[in-house]
Amino acid sequence: MKKHYHSLTIRIFVLSIVFPFFATSQAAGEQKMQPKVYNYTTFTSKSSPSVSDELIRLTPKAFQSHPEFGILPYDAPCDDCFELIQERKDSSRMFVKKGSNGKYFYSQAIYGIFHYDENGYKISYDPRLRPITNNLYKSNQQETPTILNVNDRYSAFEKNGELFKFNNQIELILVKNNGTSENLGEANWSNHTVGDEGIYITNAWPGIDISISYQLDRVKLNYVIPQPLNYLQDVKNLLFTDHLQLPVGYTLTQENADYITPEGYLGKYIVNNSYNEEIFTIGNAFGFDQSAIKENHISLNYLYNGNDLSIVVPNPSWLSSSSTVYPVVIDPLVSSSATYTAGAKSFLYNGAWCGLSGSCNYNLNVSRPLNSTITDVRFSAQYISSTSPCSCWRNEAAFKISGPCGVSPAAATTFWNCNNTSAGTCGASGISIYSETSACLAPACSAILTYQIQNSYCYCSTSGCVTSCQSMPNNTWSITVEGRTVETPAPASLNPNPCSGNVTLTAAPSYGVPGYTYAWTTGESTSSINVASAGTYSVVVTDACGVTANQQFTIACPLSIDLKDFSILKVGERVLVKWETLNEVNNDYFTIERMTDLPDKWEAIGTVKGSGNSTETIAYTFYDDAPYKRGTSYYRLKQTDFDGQFFYFEPKVMNFGNGTDILIFPQPATHEMMVQWNGYDGEIQLYSLLGEKMNVPYHREGSSYVFNTSELSSGMYSVLFLINGEMIATQKVVIK
């Protein structure tokens, strides 16, 4: 699908220039609306029931007996999701992303209906063919099931157990210039491929292929002629003759007798039942080539004799014309009128050419996912362009989609359309229009969102043309709104190292509808809390709609002890390290470590046996008999479990003093750090433990240096003292 520009002042005269130009001006990565390509070779897997605990939890028990419970329906807006079958309505349905715990929703609505009623259930439409027996295929999930019988060479609609057969043992008759005719016989179906959207027959007659595609309540036959036929030298017309078989009591009538000409009937046929109710239609037949010349796209006449319905294809004036560019396609359409899905939305002509003005506007109401933040809005669409009763190309059917916040495409001269200069079907699936139509929407607990499709613009080449030859079939335009209710991150396991015994836990809700409230298992109600011991902590987050989400943290630090106190004292020429525990679990031993030199190097100076398991307060001591006396040293405590896991507590500072009488305070520093250097006039430098020099602003207050440390990250730093460029001392400081 592409956004295509229409120049209303020059479009008639220079189509061959305008459309190629705009096709190449498309932005990189922009999605296009493309001609429909049918699957004639494979059968896609029909979803088997996939019932998970998550689906069972989100589906009321009364709906779990639905025959489609756990089956992803035809043309679902997502692959990794399941349907909440209890939410099925005629024209809407709801899906949940797998693994989202019911937090990620897809709300989809269609202009038409998704479901039909059968045995008290709402069953999803599915036009795909399925093998029944050898060479017999059926699409049973619709009100008028369709059938493809390869052995007997026909298509059919089934109504009340009776078959309306068409595309039935088709014959090709050549009408000669002298009035005689030659019958080339029935179509040969021996060389064919079949898929869930139809059949392609190669060389049904010499040089002529047949494709039959199966869509919802529609069966579309094309005669495809890839290159000029070499046996038409004296042929006036080709007659493709379909031997229709109507159910008993059914009749075939012309829709408008005014379209009868000496060459045949130029219009559509209606199949009525015995109550004169319209049940099926055989649409206008038309033909087109690849010349990009509108006059080469022609409407074709029908001839009806008994149950034989023939399409008349002129030869010299069209098939064998020097202006005709192959391949050539002859295109009738058979559809069911006996279903809720029947109908179409027309594309009106622009008033500059056909005497009409404005556009056809259609509203589609979509329920936004409840209690959600909208994350995307996507649309799917399909339309058909024909040459009857006037000539329109697919790239001339244009539309816009407006939503609560604006219109897509946003540019005034830009429309969604198809870059194809021929008649036929064009489609798009799952194209995002969120940024243009819905990005302004704030999170909300509930709402009905209205989107409008504005169909307009067609260059009409036939004088006096007043009816549309372009339409958007019912059940092809849908809007999907994606939304997410309040979510929290997956459970987290934290093992900070080193750890101070004081860990900050922060709830991080997203989506849903702010503002949020918090309820921690600790009893606190703030978004963040501080914890000092190991264990599992959780918080219930509630958004403004009352929807909740749980976030969980597991703290493995501290590992096994609850440390009450840890301190160091200068005792004469020794340093006393002391600490207390309130309880211990599987505590093997403590290691006392000291650091003195640059670069950082911790050394173990002793161990103290732990108490294993205890719920009492236990005091421990250790003496450093040979402390570092020339400056600042640091002590830290390492605790090790019986299983080898360990944990570091925050280091402590000890300064015995030195010859330069350096004093740094406070320790640890926060916003400011003051350095007294016994009156020396030298240079002081601050380095991170990675050796990076920190440019920290400072000023002098008497004999002291005052450093602004408010912008520094928490951690340990080295202070270097230099006189005449020579380092004479170094100390470490802790910044918080």
MARLUM-982626 format. One line per 5 residues: number of its first residue (from 1); their letters; for each residue x, y, z of C-alpha. Coordinates in steps of 0.5 Angstrom, whole numbers, plus 500, padded with zeros to 3 digits. Example, Ala and Ser with C-alpha at 12.3 -4.5 7.8 and 13.67 -1.06 7.14 Angstrom:
BEGIN
1 = as = 525/491/516 | 527/498/514
END
This chain:
BEGIN
1 = mkkhy = 500/500/500 | 503/507/499 | 501/514/500 | 500/517/493 | 499/524/491
6 = hslti = 494/526/486 | 495/533/482 | 488/534/480 | 489/540/475 | 494/535/470
11 = rifvl = 492/528/472 | 487/527/466 | 493/529/461 | 499/526/464 | 498/520/467
16 = sivfp = 504/516/464 | 508/522/467 | 505/523/474 | 504/516/477 | 511/513/475
21 = ffats = 514/520/478 | 510/519/485 | 512/512/485 | 519/513/486 | 518/519/491
26 = qaage = 516/514/496 | 520/515/503 | 524/509/504 | 521/504/508 | 514/506/507
31 = qkmqp = 509/501/506 | 505/500/500 | 498/498/498 | 499/492/493 | 495/488/488
36 = kvyny = 492/482/491 | 496/476/490 | 492/469/491 | 495/463/494 | 494/458/489
41 = ttfts = 499/453/491 | 499/451/499 | 494/450/504 | 496/454/510 | 495/451/517
46 = kssps = 489/452/520 | 490/453/527 | 489/448/532 | 487/449/539 | 492/452/544
51 = vsdel = 490/452/551 | 494/455/556 | 494/456/563 | 494/464/562 | 488/463/557
56 = irltp = 484/459/562 | 485/464/567 | 482/469/563 | 476/466/560 | 470/465/564
61 = kafqs = 469/457/564 | 462/458/561 | 466/460/554 | 471/454/555 | 466/449/551
66 = hpefg = 466/454/545 | 468/450/539 | 473/455/537 | 476/456/544 | 484/457/544
71 = ilpyd = 484/457/536 | 486/463/533 | 481/466/528 | 482/467/520 | 485/474/519
76 = apcdd = 487/475/526 | 491/482/527 | 497/478/531 | 500/471/531 | 503/471/538
81 = cfeli = 496/472/541 | 490/468/543 | 483/471/543 | 478/472/549 | 472/469/546
86 = qerkd = 468/471/551 | 469/478/548 | 466/476/541 | 461/481/538 | 458/481/531
91 = ssrmf = 463/486/529 | 469/486/534 | 473/482/537 | 479/482/543 | 486/479/543
96 = vkkgs = 491/478/548 | 499/478/547 | 501/471/550 | 505/471/556 | 503/478/558
101 = ngkyf = 499/476/563 | 493/479/560 | 496/486/560 | 497/487/552 | 491/487/548
106 = ysqai = 488/488/541 | 481/491/540 | 479/490/533 | 473/492/529 | 471/491/522
111 = ygifh = 466/495/517 | 461/489/517 | 461/483/521 | 467/478/523 | 462/472/526
116 = ydeng = 456/468/524 | 451/464/529 | 451/457/529 | 448/452/534 | 448/458/539
121 = ykisy = 455/460/538 | 459/466/534 | 463/462/529 | 468/466/525 | 468/467/518
126 = dprlr = 474/463/514 | 473/463/507 | 480/459/506 | 479/452/502 | 480/446/506
131 = pitnn = 481/439/503 | 475/434/503 | 477/428/499 | 481/428/493 | 480/434/489
136 = lyksn = 474/436/493 | 475/443/497 | 470/447/501 | 470/453/505 | 465/451/510
141 = qqetp = 466/457/515 | 461/462/512 | 453/462/511 | 454/460/504 | 459/455/503
146 = tilnv = 464/455/497 | 466/449/494 | 471/447/488 | 471/440/485 | 477/439/481
151 = ndrys = 475/432/478 | 468/435/475 | 471/442/474 | 466/447/477 | 465/452/483
156 = afekn = 459/452/487 | 455/456/493 | 452/452/497 | 445/454/500 | 440/450/504
161 = gelfk = 444/444/502 | 443/445/495 | 448/447/490 | 449/453/485 | 454/451/480
166 = fnnqi = 458/456/476 | 465/456/472 | 462/449/470 | 465/445/465 | 467/452/461
171 = elilv = 467/451/454 | 471/456/449 | 468/457/442 | 471/461/437 | 466/465/432
176 = knngt = 469/466/425 | 468/472/421 | 464/468/416 | 459/467/422 | 461/460/423
181 = senlg = 464/457/430 | 469/452/432 | 468/449/439 | 475/448/442 | 472/444/448
186 = eanws = 472/444/455 | 477/447/459 | 483/442/461 | 484/442/468 | 490/437/468
191 = nhtvg = 495/442/469 | 493/446/476 | 496/448/483 | 491/449/488 | 492/453/495
196 = degiy = 487/455/500 | 485/461/496 | 483/458/490 | 486/454/483 | 491/456/478
201 = itnaw = 490/452/471 | 495/453/466 | 493/452/458 | 486/450/460 | 486/451/452
206 = pgidi = 492/453/448 | 495/459/451 | 490/461/456 | 490/460/463 | 484/460/468
211 = sisyq = 485/462/476 | 479/462/480 | 480/465/487 | 475/464/493 | 474/470/498
216 = ldrvk = 469/471/503 | 462/470/499 | 465/471/493 | 469/467/487 | 473/471/482
221 = lnyvi = 474/467/476 | 480/470/471 | 481/468/464 | 489/470/463 | 492/470/456
226 = pqpln = 499/471/457 | 501/472/450 | 498/473/443 | 494/467/441 | 496/465/434
231 = ylqdv = 490/462/432 | 485/468/431 | 487/470/424 | 479/469/422 | 476/470/429
236 = knllf = 471/475/430 | 469/474/438 | 471/469/443 | 466/466/447 | 467/463/454
241 = tdhlq = 461/459/456 | 459/457/463 | 454/451/464 | 450/454/470 | 446/449/474
246 = lpvgy = 441/453/478 | 438/449/484 | 431/448/483 | 426/454/483 | 432/459/482
251 = tltqe = 432/463/476 | 437/468/473 | 435/475/471 | 438/481/468 | 439/487/473
256 = nadyi = 437/492/468 | 434/491/461 | 436/498/459 | 443/495/458 | 441/490/453
261 = tpegy = 445/491/446 | 445/487/439 | 452/485/442 | 449/482/448 | 448/484/455
266 = lgkyi = 452/489/459 | 451/489/466 | 450/484/472 | 445/478/473 | 441/476/479
271 = vnnsy = 440/469/481 | 433/469/485 | 430/464/489 | 423/461/489 | 421/467/493
276 = neeif = 424/472/488 | 429/474/493 | 436/475/491 | 441/470/493 | 447/470/488
281 = tigna = 450/475/483 | 454/475/477 | 458/481/476 | 459/485/470 | 465/482/466
286 = fgfdq = 471/486/464 | 477/486/460 | 484/489/461 | 491/489/459 | 498/492/461
291 = saike = 498/498/456 | 496/503/462 | 491/506/456 | 484/506/459 | 481/505/453
296 = nhisl = 484/498/453 | 480/496/459 | 473/494/456 | 467/492/459 | 464/485/456
301 = nylyn = 458/483/454 | 454/477/456 | 450/472/452 | 445/468/456 | 442/462/453
306 = gndls = 438/457/457 | 443/455/463 | 449/457/458 | 452/464/460 | 457/466/455
311 = ivvpn = 462/472/456 | 463/475/449 | 471/477/448 | 472/481/441 | 478/479/438
316 = pswls = 480/484/432 | 478/490/436 | 481/488/442 | 485/482/443 | 489/483/436
321 = ssstv = 489/490/437 | 496/493/436 | 495/497/442 | 494/491/446 | 499/489/451
326 = ypvvi = 499/482/454 | 498/479/459 | 490/480/458 | 485/478/463 | 478/477/462
331 = dplvs = 475/478/469 | 467/476/472 | 465/476/479 | 460/471/482 | 458/473/489
336 = ssaty = 453/471/495 | 447/476/497 | 445/471/502 | 449/473/508 | 450/478/513
341 = tagak = 457/480/509 | 454/482/503 | 455/489/501 | 460/494/499 | 462/502/500
346 = sflyn = 463/506/493 | 468/510/491 | 465/517/489 | 468/520/483 | 471/527/484
351 = gawcg = 466/532/481 | 470/535/476 | 469/530/472 | 462/526/473 | 458/531/476
356 = lsgsc = 458/529/483 | 462/532/489 | 464/530/496 | 466/523/498 | 463/517/501
361 = nynln = 465/517/509 | 464/511/513 | 465/511/521 | 468/505/525 | 467/505/532
366 = vsrpl = 473/501/536 | 473/500/543 | 479/502/546 | 482/496/551 | 480/498/558
371 = nstit = 484/502/563 | 490/502/558 | 495/506/554 | 494/506/547 | 501/503/543
376 = dvrfs = 499/503/536 | 493/503/531 | 493/499/525 | 488/498/519 | 487/493/514
381 = aqyis = 483/494/507 | 481/492/500 | 478/495/494 | 476/493/487 | 477/497/481
386 = stspc = 473/495/475 | 472/497/468 | 464/497/468 | 460/501/467 | 466/506/466
391 = scwrn = 474/505/467 | 477/506/473 | 484/504/475 | 487/501/482 | 491/507/483
396 = eaafk = 485/512/482 | 481/509/488 | 484/514/494 | 482/514/501 | 484/517/508
401 = isgpc = 483/515/515 | 481/520/520 | 481/519/528 | 481/522/534 | 487/526/533
406 = gvspa = 488/527/526 | 488/524/519 | 492/519/515 | 496/521/511 | 496/528/514
411 = aattf = 498/531/507 | 492/535/504 | 494/532/497 | 496/525/499 | 492/519/500
416 = wncnn = 492/511/501 | 492/508/494 | 495/503/490 | 500/504/485 | 497/500/479
421 = tsagt = 495/502/473 | 489/497/471 | 483/494/474 | 483/489/480 | 483/488/487
426 = cgasg = 488/491/492 | 489/490/499 | 493/492/505 | 494/489/512 | 496/492/519
431 = isiys = 499/498/517 | 500/503/522 | 496/510/523 | 498/511/530 | 502/517/529
436 = etsac = 497/521/525 | 490/519/528 | 491/517/535 | 498/519/538 | 494/525/542
441 = lapac = 490/520/546 | 492/520/553 | 491/514/557 | 484/512/560 | 480/507/563
446 = sailt = 475/506/557 | 473/510/551 | 469/509/544 | 474/511/539 | 471/513/532
451 = yqiqn = 475/512/526 | 472/515/519 | 474/512/512 | 473/518/507 | 473/514/500
456 = sycyc = 473/519/494 | 477/521/487 | 477/517/481 | 478/519/474 | 472/517/470
461 = stsgc = 474/516/462 | 466/514/460 | 462/520/458 | 456/521/463 | 458/516/467
466 = vtscq = 455/517/474 | 456/510/478 | 462/508/481 | 466/502/478 | 470/502/485
471 = smpnn = 468/499/491 | 471/497/498 | 468/490/499 | 464/489/506 | 468/486/511
476 = twsit = 475/488/509 | 476/495/512 | 478/494/520 | 482/498/525 | 486/495/531
481 = vegrt = 487/499/537 | 493/496/541 | 493/498/548 | 497/496/555 | 494/496/562
486 = vetpa = 499/497/568 | 505/493/568 | 511/492/572 | 518/489/570 | 520/482/571
491 = pasln = 522/479/578 | 529/482/580 | 534/479/584 | 539/483/587 | 546/482/589
496 = pnpcs = 550/488/590 | 558/488/591 | 560/491/595 | 554/493/599 | 553/497/605
501 = gnvtl = 547/493/608 | 542/499/605 | 539/498/598 | 534/502/595 | 528/499/591
506 = taaps = 524/503/586 | 517/501/583 | 517/502/576 | 510/502/573 | 509/503/566
511 = ygvpg = 503/504/561 | 496/503/564 | 493/510/567 | 497/514/571 | 497/516/577
516 = ytyaw = 500/510/581 | 499/508/588 | 504/503/592 | 503/498/597 | 510/495/599
521 = ttges = 510/489/604 | 514/493/609 | 508/497/610 | 511/503/606 | 507/507/600
526 = tssin = 512/511/597 | 515/509/590 | 522/507/593 | 524/504/599 | 531/502/603
531 = vasag = 532/495/606 | 538/493/610 | 537/485/610 | 536/480/605 | 529/477/603
536 = tysvv = 524/478/598 | 520/484/598 | 514/486/593 | 510/492/592 | 503/492/589
541 = vtdac = 502/498/584 | 495/500/583 | 493/505/577 | 488/510/576 | 483/505/574
546 = gvtan = 484/500/580 | 488/496/576 | 494/492/579 | 501/490/578 | 506/486/582
551 = qqfti = 513/488/582 | 518/483/586 | 525/484/589 | 530/478/592 | 535/481/596
556 = acpls = 541/476/596 | 545/482/600 | 547/482/606 | 547/474/605 | 547/471/611
561 = idlkd = 548/476/617 | 544/482/620 | 550/487/622 | 548/492/627 | 555/495/628
566 = fsilk = 562/496/624 | 567/501/627 | 575/502/628 | 578/505/633 | 586/507/634
571 = vgerv = 588/504/641 | 595/506/642 | 599/504/636 | 594/499/634 | 588/499/631
576 = lvkwe = 581/496/634 | 576/493/629 | 570/491/632 | 563/489/630 | 556/486/632
581 = tlnev = 551/481/629 | 544/481/631 | 543/474/627 | 547/469/623 | 545/464/618
586 = nndyf = 550/459/615 | 556/464/617 | 563/461/616 | 568/466/618 | 570/474/617
591 = tierm = 576/476/613 | 579/483/615 | 582/487/609 | 586/493/609 | 588/498/604
596 = tdlpd = 594/503/604 | 597/504/597 | 596/506/590 | 593/503/586 | 588/500/590
601 = kweai = 590/494/593 | 586/490/599 | 590/485/603 | 587/480/608 | 590/482/615
606 = gtvkg = 586/476/619 | 580/472/620 | 575/471/625 | 571/465/626 | 563/466/625
611 = sgnst = 558/463/629 | 554/459/624 | 547/460/626 | 545/465/631 | 539/469/633
616 = etiay = 543/473/639 | 547/479/639 | 554/477/638 | 560/482/639 | 567/481/635
621 = tfydd = 574/484/635 | 580/484/631 | 587/488/633 | 591/490/627 | 598/490/631
626 = apykr = 602/493/625 | 597/499/622 | 599/504/617 | 602/510/620 | 604/514/615
631 = gtsyy = 597/517/612 | 590/514/611 | 589/507/611 | 582/503/610 | 579/497/613
636 = rlkqt = 573/493/610 | 569/487/613 | 568/481/608 | 563/475/611 | 563/468/608
641 = dfdgq = 558/463/608 | 559/455/609 | 557/455/601 | 563/460/599 | 558/466/598
646 = ffyfe = 561/472/601 | 559/479/602 | 563/486/603 | 561/491/608 | 562/499/607
651 = pkvmn = 570/500/608 | 572/505/614 | 577/510/614 | 583/510/619 | 589/516/619
656 = fgngt = 595/515/624 | 598/522/621 | 604/524/618 | 610/529/617 | 606/533/613
661 = dilif = 600/533/618 | 595/533/613 | 587/533/615 | 581/531/611 | 574/532/613
666 = pqpat = 569/530/614 | 570/523/612 | 566/521/608 | 565/527/604 | 558/529/601
671 = hemmv = 557/536/598 | 564/539/601 | 571/536/603 | 576/541/607 | 583/539/607
676 = qwngy = 588/542/612 | 596/541/610 | 599/545/616 | 600/551/612 | 604/548/606
681 = dgeiq = 603/552/599 | 603/546/594 | 598/543/589 | 592/538/591 | 590/533/586
686 = lysll = 584/529/586 | 583/522/582 | 578/516/581 | 580/509/583 | 581/508/575
691 = gekmn = 586/514/575 | 582/519/572 | 584/526/574 | 578/530/577 | 577/537/575
696 = vpyhr = 574/539/582 | 573/547/583 | 576/549/590 | 577/555/594 | 582/557/600
701 = egssy = 579/559/607 | 585/561/611 | 590/555/611 | 585/550/608 | 583/548/601
706 = vfnts = 575/547/600 | 573/542/595 | 566/542/592 | 565/535/591 | 557/535/590
711 = elssg = 558/533/583 | 562/527/584 | 559/520/584 | 559/516/590 | 565/512/591
716 = mysvl = 573/512/593 | 578/517/591 | 585/518/591 | 588/525/594 | 595/527/591
721 = fling = 599/532/595 | 605/535/591 | 610/541/592 | 614/543/586 | 611/538/582
726 = emiat = 613/532/586 | 608/528/590 | 610/527/597 | 604/524/600 | 597/521/598
731 = qkvvi = 591/519/602 | 584/516/600 | 577/519/601 | 570/517/601 | 565/521/597
736 = k = 558/520/598
END
